Amino acid sequence: MEAEVEQSVVARLHEMGCVPIKITLPRSGSTMVREFRVPLFTRRHVNQQQLLQFTQELQTLLAAGLPLDRSLSILENLIEGKEFTLIMHTLLEAVRAGKSLAAAMGEHPDVFPKLYVNMIRAGEAGGILDSTLRYLVDYLENSLALKEEVKSALIYPLILTVVAGFSLIILFVFVIPRFASMFNDVGQALPWITRLVLGSSEFLREYGWVLLILLFVAVAGGTRYLTTAAGKAEWDRFCLRVYLVGDLVKKFETARFARTLSSLLKGGVPLLQALGTVQGVIGNRLLAKAISQVQLRVREGKGMARPLGESGLFPPLALNMIAVGEETGRLEGMLADIAEHYDQEVKRTTKRMTSILGPALILGMALIIGVVVISMLLAIFSINDLPL
């Protein structure tokens, strides 16, 4: 039997009333279409922007009345990127073999997140795949916009930090030693601040490589520790406790929680299943654990607002809005409002922090350079005060 994938053979045998026991490829020399699959152990280079483009185009094609397999066939020729093209081919063949789109996407968890697959499954079950894709487009657009906003705000402080670091290294390793040789020739007792600067410069020149090794070991050890369960839990706890950063993390995760849950509920996913999916989306494990406790309380017939409040990790405004949404039966819309509110809060907080961080870095660098300049001037003045 000729087919491009094994699922096609299984489906055709089932249509014939047969139960396949074993399916194998023919020996070399036989006429058989070569199986076309994505390599199992290769990493998929598919970013969120490509996923958004795919979702938008699939929603447009389905809204125009095209069947799912025809839409996927068209997208296979339109999608950019070799990896995504291969994945599109496997999706198309799986759908033609009788699989649901959600089941086919579930075989590529590194490309289609759990949230995405669950919403597609709910849309297929309710016959509202077109509407579900529209919700997914809104979700991906908002998530991508927030991430890009935060990244853009952090670029300037990052560049400033790198430039300041290199400038100080050049100053202490190459510039200050020239003054040191001049002062050594004079042999005059130097001011304490000059001796401190010269000593720091000499230490960096002599033992800078030791500091680099220690820094590398510390970063490698810290990274290795953060890959463990205890390290991840400790890091998440630390992020929530840091001044200003903890508040920003809470707002960011609250926006992600509210947007994800709202999109899942709008897509037709039951609340308990939606809460289980949200746990995998939340980046901070303490918040994810709190949501798991909420899921247990909801299963017992209780609401969401009180269990979330007992965790002490969610902002009071979000808790009050969730309570109002449960009482009025508008939980989906209220969650969307919460996501929008905290998206704006994250943007404003990030802008405030970066607007303070930039001048603070400049001021710190200017202070260090000022100390160096003053120390050199004091040394020069002490030389001029020597009797002729």
Secondary structure as a PSIPRED ss2 file (coil, helix, strand):
# PSIPRED VFORMAT (PSIPRED V4.0)

   1 M C   1.000  0.000  0.000
   2 E C   1.000  0.000  0.000
   3 A C   1.000  0.000  0.000
   4 E C   1.000  0.000  0.000
   5 V C   1.000  0.000  0.000
   6 E H   0.000  1.000  0.000
   7 Q H   0.000  1.000  0.000
   8 S H   0.000  1.000  0.000
   9 V H   0.000  1.000  0.000
  10 V H   0.000  1.000  0.000
  11 A H   0.000  1.000  0.000
  12 R H   0.000  1.000  0.000
  13 L H   0.000  1.000  0.000
  14 H H   0.000  1.000  0.000
  15 E H   0.000  1.000  0.000
  16 M C   1.000  0.000  0.000
  17 G C   1.000  0.000  0.000
  18 C C   1.000  0.000  0.000
  19 V C   1.000  0.000  0.000
  20 P C   1.000  0.000  0.000
  21 I C   1.000  0.000  0.000
  22 K C   1.000  0.000  0.000
  23 I C   1.000  0.000  0.000
  24 T C   1.000  0.000  0.000
  25 L C   1.000  0.000  0.000
  26 P C   1.000  0.000  0.000
  27 R C   1.000  0.000  0.000
  28 S C   1.000  0.000  0.000
  29 G C   1.000  0.000  0.000
  30 S C   1.000  0.000  0.000
  31 T C   1.000  0.000  0.000
  32 M C   1.000  0.000  0.000
  33 V C   1.000  0.000  0.000
  34 R C   1.000  0.000  0.000
  35 E C   1.000  0.000  0.000
  36 F C   1.000  0.000  0.000
  37 R C   1.000  0.000  0.000
  38 V C   1.000  0.000  0.000
  39 P C   1.000  0.000  0.000
  40 L C   1.000  0.000  0.000
  41 F C   1.000  0.000  0.000
  42 T C   1.000  0.000  0.000
  43 R C   1.000  0.000  0.000
  44 R C   1.000  0.000  0.000
  45 H C   1.000  0.000  0.000
  46 V C   1.000  0.000  0.000
  47 N C   1.000  0.000  0.000
  48 Q H   0.000  1.000  0.000
  49 Q H   0.000  1.000  0.000
  50 Q H   0.000  1.000  0.000
  51 L H   0.000  1.000  0.000
  52 L H   0.000  1.000  0.000
  53 Q H   0.000  1.000  0.000
  54 F H   0.000  1.000  0.000
  55 T H   0.000  1.000  0.000
  56 Q H   0.000  1.000  0.000
  57 E H   0.000  1.000  0.000
  58 L H   0.000  1.000  0.000
  59 Q H   0.000  1.000  0.000
  60 T H   0.000  1.000  0.000
  61 L H   0.000  1.000  0.000
  62 L H   0.000  1.000  0.000
  63 A H   0.000  1.000  0.000
  64 A C   1.000  0.000  0.000
  65 G C   1.000  0.000  0.000
  66 L C   1.000  0.000  0.000
  67 P C   1.000  0.000  0.000
  68 L H   0.000  1.000  0.000
  69 D H   0.000  1.000  0.000
  70 R H   0.000  1.000  0.000
  71 S H   0.000  1.000  0.000
  72 L H   0.000  1.000  0.000
  73 S H   0.000  1.000  0.000
  74 I H   0.000  1.000  0.000
  75 L H   0.000  1.000  0.000
  76 E H   0.000  1.000  0.000
  77 N H   0.000  1.000  0.000
  78 L H   0.000  1.000  0.000
  79 I C   1.000  0.000  0.000
  80 E C   1.000  0.000  0.000
  81 G C   1.000  0.000  0.000
  82 K H   0.000  1.000  0.000
  83 E H   0.000  1.000  0.000
  84 F H   0.000  1.000  0.000
  85 T H   0.000  1.000  0.000
  86 L H   0.000  1.000  0.000
  87 I H   0.000  1.000  0.000
  88 M H   0.000  1.000  0.000
  89 H H   0.000  1.000  0.000
  90 T H   0.000  1.000  0.000
  91 L H   0.000  1.000  0.000
  92 L H   0.000  1.000  0.000
  93 E H   0.000  1.000  0.000
  94 A H   0.000  1.000  0.000
  95 V H   0.000  1.000  0.000
  96 R H   0.000  1.000  0.000
  97 A C   1.000  0.000  0.000
  98 G C   1.000  0.000  0.000
  99 K C   1.000  0.000  0.000
 100 S C   1.000  0.000  0.000
 101 L H   0.000  1.000  0.000
 102 A H   0.000  1.000  0.000
 103 A H   0.000  1.000  0.000
 104 A H   0.000  1.000  0.000
 105 M H   0.000  1.000  0.000
 106 G H   0.000  1.000  0.000
 107 E C   1.000  0.000  0.000
 108 H C   1.000  0.000  0.000
 109 P C   1.000  0.000  0.000
 110 D C   1.000  0.000  0.000
 111 V C   1.000  0.000  0.000
 112 F C   1.000  0.000  0.000
 113 P C   1.000  0.000  0.000
 114 K H   0.000  1.000  0.000
 115 L H   0.000  1.000  0.000
 116 Y H   0.000  1.000  0.000
 117 V H   0.000  1.000  0.000
 118 N H   0.000  1.000  0.000
 119 M H   0.000  1.000  0.000
 120 I H   0.000  1.000  0.000
 121 R H   0.000  1.000  0.000
 122 A H   0.000  1.000  0.000
 123 G H   0.000  1.000  0.000
 124 E H   0.000  1.000  0.000
 125 A H   0.000  1.000  0.000
 126 G H   0.000  1.000  0.000
 127 G C   1.000  0.000  0.000
 128 I C   1.000  0.000  0.000
 129 L H   0.000  1.000  0.000
 130 D H   0.000  1.000  0.000
 131 S H   0.000  1.000  0.000
 132 T H   0.000  1.000  0.000
 133 L H   0.000  1.000  0.000
 134 R H   0.000  1.000  0.000
 135 Y H   0.000  1.000  0.000
 136 L H   0.000  1.000  0.000
 137 V H   0.000  1.000  0.000
 138 D H   0.000  1.000  0.000
 139 Y H   0.000  1.000  0.000
 140 L H   0.000  1.000  0.000
 141 E H   0.000  1.000  0.000
 142 N H   0.000  1.000  0.000
 143 S H   0.000  1.000  0.000
 144 L H   0.000  1.000  0.000
 145 A H   0.000  1.000  0.000
 146 L H   0.000  1.000  0.000
 147 K H   0.000  1.000  0.000
 148 E H   0.000  1.000  0.000
 149 E H   0.000  1.000  0.000
 150 V H   0.000  1.000  0.000
 151 K H   0.000  1.000  0.000
 152 S H   0.000  1.000  0.000
 153 A H   0.000  1.000  0.000
 154 L H   0.000  1.000  0.000
 155 I H   0.000  1.000  0.000
 156 Y H   0.000  1.000  0.000
 157 P H   0.000  1.000  0.000
 158 L H   0.000  1.000  0.000
 159 I H   0.000  1.000  0.000
 160 L H   0.000  1.000  0.000
 161 T H   0.000  1.000  0.000
 162 V H   0.000  1.000  0.000
 163 V H   0.000  1.000  0.000
 164 A H   0.000  1.000  0.000
 165 G H   0.000  1.000  0.000
 166 F H   0.000  1.000  0.000
 167 S H   0.000  1.000  0.000
 168 L H   0.000  1.000  0.000
 169 I H   0.000  1.000  0.000
 170 I H   0.000  1.000  0.000
 171 L H   0.000  1.000  0.000
 172 F H   0.000  1.000  0.000
 173 V H   0.000  1.000  0.000
 174 F H   0.000  1.000  0.000
 175 V H   0.000  1.000  0.000
 176 I H   0.000  1.000  0.000
 177 P H   0.000  1.000  0.000
 178 R H   0.000  1.000  0.000
 179 F H   0.000  1.000  0.000
 180 A H   0.000  1.000  0.000
 181 S H   0.000  1.000  0.000
 182 M H   0.000  1.000  0.000
 183 F H   0.000  1.000  0.000
 184 N H   0.000  1.000  0.000
 185 D H   0.000  1.000  0.000
 186 V H   0.000  1.000  0.000
 187 G C   1.000  0.000  0.000
 188 Q C   1.000  0.000  0.000
 189 A C   1.000  0.000  0.000
 190 L C   1.000  0.000  0.000
 191 P C   1.000  0.000  0.000
 192 W H   0.000  1.000  0.000
 193 I H   0.000  1.000  0.000
 194 T H   0.000  1.000  0.000
 195 R H   0.000  1.000  0.000
 196 L H   0.000  1.000  0.000
 197 V H   0.000  1.000  0.000
 198 L H   0.000  1.000  0.000
 199 G H   0.000  1.000  0.000
 200 S H   0.000  1.000  0.000
 201 S H   0.000  1.000  0.000
 202 E H   0.000  1.000  0.000
 203 F H   0.000  1.000  0.000
 204 L H   0.000  1.000  0.000
 205 R H   0.000  1.000  0.000
 206 E H   0.000  1.000  0.000
 207 Y H   0.000  1.000  0.000
 208 G H   0.000  1.000  0.000
 209 W H   0.000  1.000  0.000
 210 V H   0.000  1.000  0.000
 211 L H   0.000  1.000  0.000
 212 L H   0.000  1.000  0.000
 213 I H   0.000  1.000  0.000
 214 L H   0.000  1.000  0.000
 215 L H   0.000  1.000  0.000
 216 F H   0.000  1.000  0.000
 217 V H   0.000  1.000  0.000
 218 A H   0.000  1.000  0.000
 219 V H   0.000  1.000  0.000
 220 A H   0.000  1.000  0.000
 221 G H   0.000  1.000  0.000
 222 G H   0.000  1.000  0.000
 223 T H   0.000  1.000  0.000
 224 R H   0.000  1.000  0.000
 225 Y H   0.000  1.000  0.000
 226 L H   0.000  1.000  0.000
 227 T C   1.000  0.000  0.000
 228 T C   1.000  0.000  0.000
 229 A H   0.000  1.000  0.000
 230 A H   0.000  1.000  0.000
 231 G H   0.000  1.000  0.000
 232 K H   0.000  1.000  0.000
 233 A H   0.000  1.000  0.000
 234 E H   0.000  1.000  0.000
 235 W H   0.000  1.000  0.000
 236 D H   0.000  1.000  0.000
 237 R H   0.000  1.000  0.000
 238 F H   0.000  1.000  0.000
 239 C H   0.000  1.000  0.000
 240 L H   0.000  1.000  0.000
 241 R H   0.000  1.000  0.000
 242 V C   1.000  0.000  0.000
 243 Y C   1.000  0.000  0.000
 244 L C   1.000  0.000  0.000
 245 V H   0.000  1.000  0.000
 246 G H   0.000  1.000  0.000
 247 D H   0.000  1.000  0.000
 248 L H   0.000  1.000  0.000
 249 V H   0.000  1.000  0.000
 250 K H   0.000  1.000  0.000
 251 K H   0.000  1.000  0.000
 252 F H   0.000  1.000  0.000
 253 E H   0.000  1.000  0.000
 254 T H   0.000  1.000  0.000
 255 A H   0.000  1.000  0.000
 256 R H   0.000  1.000  0.000
 257 F H   0.000  1.000  0.000
 258 A H   0.000  1.000  0.000
 259 R H   0.000  1.000  0.000
 260 T H   0.000  1.000  0.000
 261 L H   0.000  1.000  0.000
 262 S H   0.000  1.000  0.000
 263 S H   0.000  1.000  0.000
 264 L H   0.000  1.000  0.000
 265 L H   0.000  1.000  0.000
 266 K H   0.000  1.000  0.000
 267 G C   1.000  0.000  0.000
 268 G C   1.000  0.000  0.000
 269 V C   1.000  0.000  0.000
 270 P C   1.000  0.000  0.000
 271 L H   0.000  1.000  0.000
 272 L H   0.000  1.000  0.000
 273 Q H   0.000  1.000  0.000
 274 A H   0.000  1.000  0.000
 275 L H   0.000  1.000  0.000
 276 G H   0.000  1.000  0.000
 277 T H   0.000  1.000  0.000
 278 V H   0.000  1.000  0.000
 279 Q H   0.000  1.000  0.000
 280 G H   0.000  1.000  0.000
 281 V H   0.000  1.000  0.000
 282 I C   1.000  0.000  0.000
 283 G C   1.000  0.000  0.000
 284 N C   1.000  0.000  0.000
 285 R H   0.000  1.000  0.000
 286 L H   0.000  1.000  0.000
 287 L H   0.000  1.000  0.000
 288 A H   0.000  1.000  0.000
 289 K H   0.000  1.000  0.000
 290 A H   0.000  1.000  0.000
 291 I H   0.000  1.000  0.000
 292 S H   0.000  1.000  0.000
 293 Q H   0.000  1.000  0.000
 294 V H   0.000  1.000  0.000
 295 Q H   0.000  1.000  0.000
 296 L H   0.000  1.000  0.000
 297 R H   0.000  1.000  0.000
 298 V H   0.000  1.000  0.000
 299 R H   0.000  1.000  0.000
 300 E C   1.000  0.000  0.000
 301 G C   1.000  0.000  0.000
 302 K C   1.000  0.000  0.000
 303 G C   1.000  0.000  0.000
 304 M C   1.000  0.000  0.000
 305 A H   0.000  1.000  0.000
 306 R H   0.000  1.000  0.000
 307 P H   0.000  1.000  0.000
 308 L H   0.000  1.000  0.000
 309 G H   0.000  1.000  0.000
 310 E H   0.000  1.000  0.000
 311 S H   0.000  1.000  0.000
 312 G C   1.000  0.000  0.000
 313 L C   1.000  0.000  0.000
 314 F C   1.000  0.000  0.000
 315 P C   1.000  0.000  0.000
 316 P H   0.000  1.000  0.000
 317 L H   0.000  1.000  0.000
 318 A H   0.000  1.000  0.000
 319 L H   0.000  1.000  0.000
 320 N H   0.000  1.000  0.000
 321 M H   0.000  1.000  0.000
 322 I H   0.000  1.000  0.000
 323 A H   0.000  1.000  0.000
 324 V H   0.000  1.000  0.000
 325 G H   0.000  1.000  0.000
 326 E H   0.000  1.000  0.000
 327 E H   0.000  1.000  0.000
 328 T H   0.000  1.000  0.000
 329 G C   1.000  0.000  0.000
 330 R C   1.000  0.000  0.000
 331 L H   0.000  1.000  0.000
 332 E H   0.000  1.000  0.000
 333 G H   0.000  1.000  0.000
 334 M H   0.000  1.000  0.000
 335 L H   0.000  1.000  0.000
 336 A H   0.000  1.000  0.000
 337 D H   0.000  1.000  0.000
 338 I H   0.000  1.000  0.000
 339 A H   0.000  1.000  0.000
 340 E H   0.000  1.000  0.000
 341 H H   0.000  1.000  0.000
 342 Y H   0.000  1.000  0.000
 343 D H   0.000  1.000  0.000
 344 Q H   0.000  1.000  0.000
 345 E H   0.000  1.000  0.000
 346 V H   0.000  1.000  0.000
 347 K H   0.000  1.000  0.000
 348 R H   0.000  1.000  0.000
 349 T H   0.000  1.000  0.000
 350 T H   0.000  1.000  0.000
 351 K H   0.000  1.000  0.000
 352 R H   0.000  1.000  0.000
 353 M H   0.000  1.000  0.000
 354 T H   0.000  1.000  0.000
 355 S H   0.000  1.000  0.000
 356 I H   0.000  1.000  0.000
 357 L H   0.000  1.000  0.000
 358 G H   0.000  1.000  0.000
 359 P H   0.000  1.000  0.000
 360 A H   0.000  1.000  0.000
 361 L H   0.000  1.000  0.000
 362 I H   0.000  1.000  0.000
 363 L H   0.000  1.000  0.000
 364 G H   0.000  1.000  0.000
 365 M H   0.000  1.000  0.000
 366 A H   0.000  1.000  0.000
 367 L H   0.000  1.000  0.000
 368 I H   0.000  1.000  0.000
 369 I H   0.000  1.000  0.000
 370 G H   0.000  1.000  0.000
 371 V H   0.000  1.000  0.000
 372 V H   0.000  1.000  0.000
 373 V H   0.000  1.000  0.000
 374 I H   0.000  1.000  0.000
 375 S H   0.000  1.000  0.000
 376 M H   0.000  1.000  0.000
 377 L H   0.000  1.000  0.000
 378 L H   0.000  1.000  0.000
 379 A H   0.000  1.000  0.000
 380 I H   0.000  1.000  0.000
 381 F H   0.000  1.000  0.000
 382 S H   0.000  1.000  0.000
 383 I H   0.000  1.000  0.000
 384 N H   0.000  1.000  0.000
 385 D C   1.000  0.000  0.000
 386 L C   1.000  0.000  0.000
 387 P C   1.000  0.000  0.000
 388 L C   1.000  0.000  0.000
